[in-house]
Amino acid sequence: MTIDELIPSITRLSHAEKIRLVQVVLEQLAEEDAASEALAPGSKEPFDPKRFFGAARHSRQEVDAYLDSAREGWNE
């Protein structure tokens, strides 16, 4: 089914149903993204908040460096 075939059905949905549709689509995209990251060789380690917050505090530069490395490839 194509987008052009779906649009007439979507326009008939109520506001709440459209929001629910967006939620479902976003959940599916997140699941697909997570699955592709799990299969990607050499993927980065997942973010661990305990690593940056808590007893072992890191410098701002270390946090910024981690965030910069995590953002690599976002705009590809």
C-alpha positions as CSV (number, residue, x, y, z in Angstrom):
1,M,0.0,0.0,0.0
2,T,1.3,3.4,-0.9
3,I,1.0,6.8,0.9
4,D,-1.3,8.0,-1.8
5,E,-3.7,5.1,-1.0
6,L,-3.5,5.7,2.7
7,I,-4.1,9.5,2.8
8,P,-7.9,9.3,2.1
9,S,-8.3,6.9,5.0
10,I,-6.1,9.1,7.3
11,T,-8.0,12.3,6.5
12,R,-11.2,10.6,7.8
13,L,-9.7,9.8,11.2
14,S,-10.5,11.8,14.2
15,H,-7.8,14.1,15.8
16,A,-7.2,11.6,18.5
17,E,-6.9,8.7,16.1
18,K,-4.4,10.6,14.0
19,I,-2.3,11.3,17.1
20,R,-2.5,7.5,17.9
21,L,-1.4,6.7,14.4
22,V,1.6,9.0,14.7
23,Q,2.5,7.3,18.0
24,V,2.3,3.8,16.4
25,V,4.4,4.9,13.5
26,L,7.0,6.5,15.7
27,E,7.2,3.3,17.9
28,Q,7.7,1.2,14.8
29,L,10.5,3.5,13.6
30,A,12.2,3.4,17.0
31,E,12.0,-0.4,17.0
32,E,13.4,-0.7,13.5
33,D,16.2,1.8,14.4
34,A,17.0,-0.1,17.6
35,A,17.1,-3.4,15.6
36,S,19.4,-1.9,12.9
37,E,21.7,-0.5,15.6
38,A,21.9,-3.9,17.2
39,L,22.9,-5.5,13.9
40,A,25.4,-2.7,13.0
41,P,29.0,-3.9,13.4
42,G,31.1,-1.7,15.7
43,S,28.1,0.1,17.1
44,K,28.8,2.5,20.0
45,E,28.1,1.4,23.5
46,P,24.7,2.5,24.8
47,F,24.5,5.6,27.0
48,D,24.9,4.8,30.7
49,P,23.7,7.8,32.8
50,K,25.6,6.3,35.8
51,R,28.8,6.9,33.9
52,F,28.2,10.7,33.9
53,F,26.0,11.3,36.9
54,G,26.5,10.0,40.4
55,A,29.5,9.1,42.5
56,A,32.0,9.2,39.6
57,R,31.4,12.6,38.1
58,H,33.2,13.4,34.9
59,S,34.3,16.7,33.6
60,R,32.2,18.8,31.3
61,Q,34.7,18.2,28.5
62,E,34.4,14.4,28.8
63,V,30.6,14.6,28.7
64,D,30.8,17.0,25.7
65,A,33.2,14.6,23.9
66,Y,30.9,11.6,24.5
67,L,27.9,13.6,23.2
68,D,29.8,14.7,20.1
69,S,30.9,11.1,19.4
70,A,27.3,9.9,19.9
71,R,26.0,12.5,17.4
72,E,28.4,11.4,14.6
73,G,26.3,10.2,11.6
74,W,23.1,11.9,12.6
75,N,23.1,14.1,9.5
76,E,23.9,11.4,7.0
